[in-house]
Amino acid sequence: MKSLKQLYKIGVGPSSSHTMGPVNAVERFLSENDGHERYVVTLYGSLALTGKGHGTDVAVIKAFGNRSVTIVFDAETKCAHPNTMDLAGYDDGVEVCKMQVFSIGGGDILVAGETFVESENIYPHRTFEQIKDYCKHNSLRYWQYALRFEDDGVTDYIRNAWRIMNKCIDDGLEREGTLPGGLNVERRAKKLTQGCGNAESAQTRQDRIVSSYAFAVGEQNASGGVVVTAPTCGASGVLPAVFGYASRQLNFSDEQIHRGLLTAGIIGNVVKTNASISGAECGCQAEIGTACSMAAAGLAELYGMTLDEIEYSAEVALEHHLGLTCDPVCGLVQIPCIERNAVAAMRAINAVSLATFLADSRKVSFDAVVKAMYETGRDIPENYRETSIGGLAKLVGGSNTIDKK
């Protein structure tokens, strides 16, 4: 498994796969192929089908700077990966260089024909069972396991990630108006901060506040704000909502939150290593499901639960997202994405509550659920894997793209 710095990436929304990944691809391509007269970038699969709504074309053009670049949307050609893009350079009208890149989720890219080098894997274990056994044998918490193998800079990195998550909540709670993109979605985070007076139960208050934090981050992401992938931009509101509530309402310290984020990161890393965190590859179960699982594990750590109870919390959270499709209306990370972050945040808290009572009777391991999620995701029809041609995107939007003026 790779460093948590590769999981918790800091960048501009709305999509880690559709904006951060393609920008990284352009930077990699130009590092080897700069100085040509013009460039052509061809987007395939999900990048082509939802690229307009996600702002992929805008991000790519910006990444090329003042260079001449043409964006081509090819939704017909089938490629090895659903997020595939070709980058080519031309001189005198002749193609002189070309690179095919896959945006594999969370802002990560893979150049066709290459593999991740083994040196990038800093953890000696791959499965959650291996990690848990190691922790039990060495009397470690999961956050301590992370610190044992990460470099000295990870503490400051996590501290900064938490600072940005908090800022995203604060900024989102202050903003009003409608989100960009053409759907005229109203910002609702600030509205959710308004209570119901004495008629509001403690449970309703908790749900409302947690949801307000999730909406705040989701709306910031949708408007191109700076977020932390957890594990993706589209699912970036779940962890801040849960940990924001724990910090602001339950008075957990920043140091405790940092430990929770490290624990959550181990969960996210296991999913990313053994399955996928890409909605285009495995549906939204890979994004929101993983985020919910991460948040549940991190919250369980805050409560001082046992290693087995933390695993059960993560397992319950992911298991009950199995089969969740990715069908963003008009390719925008707004409907149902923003609400989905809030629902997942509340579900993470519920998963921890359930684990408090039932962890000793569980029958399903976290590794088994990760494997099931990956198999389920690969079986989900393409229409429901971030293509915006099925589900809500078809019934509500009527079209998978919105022309940008």
C-alpha positions as CSV (number, residue, x, y, z in Angstrom):
1,M,0.0,0.0,0.0
2,K,1.1,3.5,-0.7
3,S,1.4,6.5,1.6
4,L,-1.7,8.2,3.0
5,K,-0.4,11.3,1.2
6,Q,-1.5,9.6,-2.0
7,L,-5.0,9.0,-0.5
8,Y,-5.6,12.4,1.1
9,K,-4.8,14.6,-1.8
10,I,-5.4,18.4,-1.6
11,G,-6.8,19.9,-4.8
12,V,-9.6,21.7,-6.7
13,G,-12.9,20.0,-7.2
14,P,-15.3,18.9,-8.5
15,S,-13.8,15.5,-9.4
16,S,-10.6,13.7,-8.6
17,S,-11.0,11.4,-11.6
18,H,-12.2,14.0,-14.0
19,T,-10.3,17.1,-13.1
20,M,-7.3,16.3,-10.8
21,G,-6.4,13.1,-12.7
22,P,-6.5,14.7,-16.2
23,V,-4.5,17.7,-15.0
24,N,-1.8,15.3,-13.6
25,A,-1.9,13.5,-17.0
26,V,-1.2,16.8,-18.8
27,E,1.6,17.6,-16.5
28,R,3.2,14.2,-17.0
29,F,2.8,14.4,-20.8
30,L,4.3,17.9,-21.0
31,S,7.2,16.9,-18.9
32,E,8.3,14.7,-21.7
33,N,6.7,16.3,-24.8
34,D,6.7,20.1,-24.4
35,G,7.5,22.5,-27.2
36,H,5.2,21.3,-30.0
37,E,3.0,23.5,-32.2
38,R,-0.3,22.2,-31.0
39,Y,-1.8,19.4,-28.9
40,V,-4.9,17.3,-29.1
41,V,-6.5,15.6,-26.1
42,T,-9.1,12.9,-26.7
43,L,-11.3,11.9,-23.9
44,Y,-13.0,8.5,-23.8
45,G,-15.6,6.6,-21.8
46,S,-16.7,8.4,-18.6
47,L,-14.3,11.3,-19.3
48,A,-16.1,11.9,-22.6
49,L,-19.7,11.3,-21.4
50,T,-19.4,13.5,-18.2
51,G,-16.4,15.6,-19.1
52,K,-18.5,18.7,-19.8
53,G,-20.4,18.5,-16.5
54,H,-17.2,17.8,-14.5
55,G,-15.3,20.5,-16.2
56,T,-12.6,18.2,-17.6
57,D,-12.1,20.2,-20.7
58,V,-11.7,23.4,-18.8
59,A,-9.2,21.8,-16.4
60,V,-7.2,20.3,-19.2
61,I,-7.0,23.5,-21.3
62,K,-5.9,25.4,-18.2
63,A,-3.2,22.8,-17.5
64,F,-1.8,23.4,-21.0
65,G,-1.4,27.1,-20.2
66,N,-0.9,29.2,-23.3
67,R,-0.2,26.3,-25.6
68,S,-2.6,25.5,-28.5
69,V,-4.8,22.6,-27.5
70,T,-8.0,20.9,-28.9
71,I,-10.3,18.7,-26.8
72,V,-12.1,15.9,-28.5
73,F,-14.9,14.0,-26.8
74,D,-15.1,10.4,-28.1
75,A,-18.0,8.6,-26.3
76,E,-18.1,5.7,-28.9
77,T,-14.6,4.1,-28.8
78,K,-14.2,1.4,-26.1
79,C,-11.0,1.5,-24.1
80,A,-9.3,-0.7,-21.5
81,H,-10.3,1.7,-18.7
82,P,-13.5,3.8,-18.4
83,N,-11.4,6.9,-17.7
84,T,-9.0,6.9,-20.7
85,M,-7.5,9.9,-22.4
86,D,-5.0,10.2,-25.3
87,L,-2.6,13.2,-25.4
88,A,-0.8,13.9,-28.7
89,G,1.6,16.6,-29.9
90,Y,1.7,17.9,-33.5
91,D,4.2,19.7,-35.7
92,D,3.4,20.8,-39.2
93,G,0.1,18.9,-39.0
94,V,1.8,15.6,-38.2
95,E,1.4,13.7,-35.0
96,V,4.9,13.4,-33.5
97,C,4.2,12.1,-30.0
98,K,1.4,10.4,-28.1
99,M,0.6,9.1,-24.7
100,Q,-2.4,7.2,-23.4
101,V,-3.3,7.7,-19.7
102,F,-5.9,6.2,-17.4
103,S,-7.4,8.3,-14.6
104,I,-7.8,5.5,-12.0
105,G,-9.4,7.4,-9.1
106,G,-8.5,9.8,-6.4
107,G,-6.5,11.9,-8.7
108,D,-4.1,9.0,-9.5
109,I,-3.1,8.3,-13.1
110,L,-1.5,5.3,-14.9
111,V,0.3,5.6,-18.2
112,A,-0.6,2.8,-20.6
113,G,2.1,0.2,-20.6
114,E,3.5,1.2,-17.2
115,T,2.8,-0.1,-13.7
116,F,3.3,1.4,-10.3
117,V,6.8,0.7,-9.2
118,E,7.1,-1.4,-6.0
119,S,9.1,1.3,-4.2
120,E,6.0,3.4,-4.0
121,N,4.5,0.8,-1.6
122,I,5.6,1.8,1.8
123,Y,3.4,-0.6,3.8
124,P,4.4,-4.3,4.0
125,H,0.8,-5.5,4.1
126,R,-2.0,-5.5,1.6
127,T,-5.1,-6.9,3.3
128,F,-6.9,-5.7,6.3
129,E,-6.5,-9.1,8.0
130,Q,-2.8,-8.8,7.7
131,I,-2.8,-5.4,9.1
132,K,-5.0,-6.3,12.0
133,D,-2.9,-9.4,12.9
134,Y,0.2,-7.2,12.8
135,C,-1.4,-4.6,15.1
136,K,-2.5,-7.3,17.6
137,H,0.9,-9.0,17.6
138,N,2.6,-5.6,18.2
139,S,0.0,-4.1,20.5
140,L,-0.7,-1.2,18.0
141,R,-3.7,0.9,17.2
142,Y,-4.3,1.3,13.5
143,W,-3.1,5.0,13.6
144,Q,0.1,3.8,15.3
145,Y,0.5,1.2,12.5
146,A,0.3,4.1,10.0
147,L,2.9,6.2,11.8
148,R,5.2,3.2,12.0
149,F,5.5,3.0,8.2
150,E,4.9,6.6,7.0
151,D,7.7,9.1,6.9
152,D,8.1,11.9,9.5
153,G,6.2,14.4,7.4
154,V,2.9,12.5,7.5
155,T,1.9,14.1,10.8
156,D,2.1,17.6,9.4
157,Y,0.4,16.5,6.2
158,I,-2.6,15.1,8.1
159,R,-2.7,18.2,10.3
160,N,-2.9,20.4,7.2
161,A,-5.5,18.1,5.6
162,W,-7.7,18.5,8.7
163,R,-7.2,22.3,8.6
164,I,-8.4,22.4,5.0
165,M,-11.4,20.2,5.8
166,N,-12.3,22.6,8.5
167,K,-11.9,25.6,6.3
168,C,-14.1,23.9,3.6
169,I,-16.8,23.4,6.2
170,D,-16.6,27.1,7.4
171,D,-16.5,28.5,3.9
172,G,-19.4,26.3,2.7
173,L,-21.6,27.2,5.7
174,E,-21.2,30.9,4.8
175,R,-22.0,30.7,1.1
176,E,-25.4,31.2,-0.4
177,G,-26.9,31.3,-3.9
178,T,-26.8,28.6,-6.7
179,L,-24.1,26.3,-7.8
180,P,-22.5,26.7,-11.2
181,G,-23.2,24.3,-14.1
182,G,-26.8,25.0,-15.3
183,L,-28.9,22.8,-12.9
184,N,-29.6,25.8,-10.6
185,V,-29.0,23.8,-7.5
186,E,-29.4,26.0,-4.4
187,R,-26.7,26.0,-1.8
188,R,-28.4,24.5,1.3
189,A,-25.6,24.1,3.9
190,K,-26.3,27.4,5.6
191,K,-30.1,26.6,5.7
192,L,-29.3,23.4,7.5
193,T,-27.7,25.3,10.4
194,Q,-31.0,26.7,11.3
195,G,-32.7,24.6,14.0
196,C,-36.3,23.8,14.7
197,G,-36.4,25.3,18.2
198,N,-37.7,23.2,21.1
199,A,-39.4,20.8,18.8
200,E,-36.1,19.4,17.6
201,S,-35.0,16.1,19.2
202,A,-31.4,15.4,20.0
203,Q,-31.2,12.9,17.1
204,T,-32.7,15.4,14.6
205,R,-30.2,18.0,15.7
206,Q,-27.3,15.6,15.3
207,D,-28.4,14.6,11.8
208,R,-29.0,18.2,10.8
209,I,-25.6,19.4,11.9
210,V,-23.7,16.5,10.4
211,S,-25.6,17.0,7.2
212,S,-24.8,20.7,7.2
213,Y,-21.1,20.0,7.3
214,A,-21.4,17.4,4.5
215,F,-23.4,19.8,2.4
216,A,-20.9,22.6,3.0
217,V,-18.0,20.5,1.7
218,G,-20.0,19.0,-1.1
219,E,-21.1,22.5,-2.3
220,Q,-17.6,23.8,-2.1
221,N,-16.4,20.9,-4.2
222,A,-19.2,21.4,-6.7
223,S,-18.2,25.0,-7.2
224,G,-14.5,24.2,-7.7
225,G,-13.3,24.9,-4.2
226,V,-10.2,23.4,-2.6
227,V,-11.0,20.0,-0.9
228,V,-9.3,16.9,0.4
229,T,-9.9,13.7,-1.5
230,A,-11.3,11.3,1.1
231,P,-11.0,9.1,-0.9
232,T,-12.2,11.2,-3.8
233,C,-13.5,14.7,-4.5
234,G,-17.1,13.5,-5.1
235,A,-17.0,11.8,-1.6
236,S,-15.0,14.5,0.1
237,G,-17.8,15.6,2.4
238,V,-18.2,12.4,4.4
239,L,-15.1,12.5,6.6
240,P,-15.2,16.2,7.3
241,A,-18.9,15.9,8.3
242,V,-18.3,13.1,10.8
243,F,-15.0,14.4,12.2
244,G,-16.4,18.0,12.2
245,Y,-19.3,16.9,14.4
246,A,-16.9,15.0,16.6
247,S,-14.6,18.0,17.0
248,R,-17.2,20.8,17.2
249,Q,-20.0,19.1,19.0
250,L,-18.4,16.3,21.0
251,N,-15.2,18.2,21.8
252,F,-12.6,15.7,20.5
253,S,-9.2,17.3,20.3
254,D,-7.4,17.9,17.0
255,E,-4.8,15.3,18.0
256,Q,-7.6,12.7,18.4
257,I,-9.0,13.7,15.1
258,H,-5.6,13.3,13.5
259,R,-5.5,9.7,14.8
260,G,-9.0,9.1,13.5
261,L,-7.9,10.4,10.0
262,L,-4.9,8.0,10.1
263,T,-7.2,5.1,11.0
264,A,-9.6,6.1,8.3
265,G,-6.8,6.3,5.8
266,I,-5.8,2.7,6.4
267,I,-9.3,1.6,5.5
268,G,-9.3,3.7,2.4
269,N,-5.9,2.4,1.4
270,V,-7.1,-1.2,1.7
271,V,-10.0,-0.5,-0.6
272,K,-7.8,1.5,-3.1
273,T,-5.2,-1.3,-3.1
274,N,-7.5,-4.3,-3.4
275,A,-10.5,-2.9,-5.3
276,S,-11.2,0.6,-6.6
277,I,-12.2,4.1,-5.4
278,S,-13.3,5.1,-8.9
279,G,-17.0,5.7,-9.7
280,A,-16.4,5.2,-13.3
281,E,-14.9,1.7,-12.6
282,C,-17.1,0.5,-9.8
283,G,-20.0,2.9,-9.2
284,C,-20.5,5.2,-6.3
285,Q,-20.1,2.3,-3.8
286,A,-16.4,2.7,-4.5
287,E,-16.5,6.4,-3.6
288,I,-19.2,7.1,-1.1
289,G,-19.2,3.5,0.2
290,T,-15.4,3.8,0.9
291,A,-15.8,7.2,2.4
292,C,-18.5,6.0,4.7
293,S,-16.4,3.0,5.7
294,M,-13.4,5.3,6.4
295,A,-15.5,7.7,8.5
296,A,-16.9,4.8,10.5
297,A,-13.5,3.4,11.3
298,G,-12.1,6.8,12.2
299,L,-15.1,7.6,14.5
300,A,-14.7,4.2,16.2
301,E,-11.1,5.0,16.9
302,L,-12.2,8.3,18.5
303,Y,-14.4,6.3,20.8
304,G,-11.6,4.0,21.8
305,M,-13.2,0.9,20.4
306,T,-11.3,-2.4,19.9
307,L,-9.5,-3.4,16.7
308,D,-12.3,-5.8,15.9
309,E,-15.0,-3.2,16.6
310,I,-13.3,-0.8,14.3
311,E,-13.2,-3.4,11.6
312,Y,-16.9,-4.2,12.1
313,S,-17.8,-0.5,11.9
314,A,-15.9,-0.2,8.6
315,E,-17.4,-3.5,7.3
316,V,-21.0,-2.5,8.1
317,A,-20.6,0.9,6.5
318,L,-19.2,-0.5,3.2
319,E,-21.4,-3.6,3.1
320,H,-24.6,-1.6,3.0
321,H,-23.5,0.5,0.1
322,L,-22.9,-2.5,-2.1
323,G,-24.4,-1.9,-5.6
324,L,-24.7,1.9,-5.2
325,T,-24.6,3.3,-8.7
326,C,-22.9,6.5,-10.0
327,D,-25.4,8.5,-12.0
328,P,-24.7,12.2,-11.7
329,V,-27.3,14.3,-13.3
330,C,-25.9,16.1,-16.4
331,G,-22.4,14.9,-15.3
332,L,-22.3,17.5,-12.5
333,V,-21.2,16.5,-9.0
334,Q,-24.4,17.9,-7.5
335,I,-27.4,15.6,-7.8
336,P,-27.4,13.1,-6.1
337,C,-23.8,13.5,-5.0
338,I,-24.1,16.3,-2.4
339,E,-27.1,14.7,-0.5
340,R,-25.3,11.4,-0.8
341,N,-22.4,12.7,1.2
342,A,-24.8,13.7,4.0
343,V,-26.6,10.3,4.0
344,A,-23.3,8.5,4.1
345,A,-22.0,10.6,7.0
346,M,-25.1,9.7,9.1
347,R,-24.8,6.1,8.1
348,A,-21.2,6.0,9.3
349,I,-22.3,7.1,12.7
350,N,-25.0,4.5,12.7
351,A,-22.5,1.8,11.7
352,V,-20.4,2.6,14.8
353,S,-23.4,2.5,17.0
354,L,-24.2,-1.0,15.7
355,A,-20.7,-2.2,16.1
356,T,-20.8,-1.2,19.8
357,F,-23.3,-3.9,20.4
358,L,-22.8,-6.6,17.7
359,A,-19.1,-6.8,16.8
360,D,-18.6,-10.1,18.7
361,S,-21.3,-11.7,16.5
362,R,-20.1,-10.6,13.1
363,K,-19.7,-13.1,10.3
364,V,-18.2,-11.0,7.5
365,S,-14.7,-9.7,7.3
366,F,-13.8,-6.3,5.9
367,D,-11.6,-7.9,3.3
368,A,-14.6,-10.0,2.1
369,V,-16.7,-6.9,1.7
370,V,-14.0,-5.1,-0.3
371,K,-13.7,-8.1,-2.6
372,A,-17.5,-8.2,-3.0
373,M,-17.6,-4.5,-3.7
374,Y,-15.0,-4.8,-6.5
375,E,-16.8,-7.7,-8.1
376,T,-20.2,-6.0,-7.8
377,G,-18.7,-2.8,-9.3
378,R,-17.3,-4.6,-12.3
379,D,-20.7,-6.2,-12.9
380,I,-22.7,-2.9,-12.7
381,P,-23.8,-1.9,-16.2
382,E,-21.8,0.9,-17.8
383,N,-24.8,3.1,-17.9
384,Y,-24.6,3.3,-14.1
385,R,-20.9,3.9,-13.7
386,E,-20.4,7.6,-14.0
387,T,-21.5,7.9,-17.6
388,S,-24.7,9.9,-16.8
389,I,-26.8,7.9,-19.3
390,G,-28.8,5.8,-16.8
391,G,-30.6,6.1,-13.5
392,L,-31.3,9.6,-12.1
393,A,-29.1,11.2,-14.8
394,K,-31.5,9.8,-17.5
395,L,-34.8,10.4,-15.7
396,V,-34.1,13.7,-14.1
397,G,-31.5,15.4,-16.4
398,G,-32.6,14.0,-19.7
399,S,-29.1,14.6,-21.1
400,N,-25.6,13.6,-19.9
401,T,-24.0,17.0,-20.6
402,I,-24.7,20.7,-20.2
403,D,-23.2,23.0,-22.7
404,K,-20.8,25.4,-21.1
405,K,-21.1,29.0,-22.2
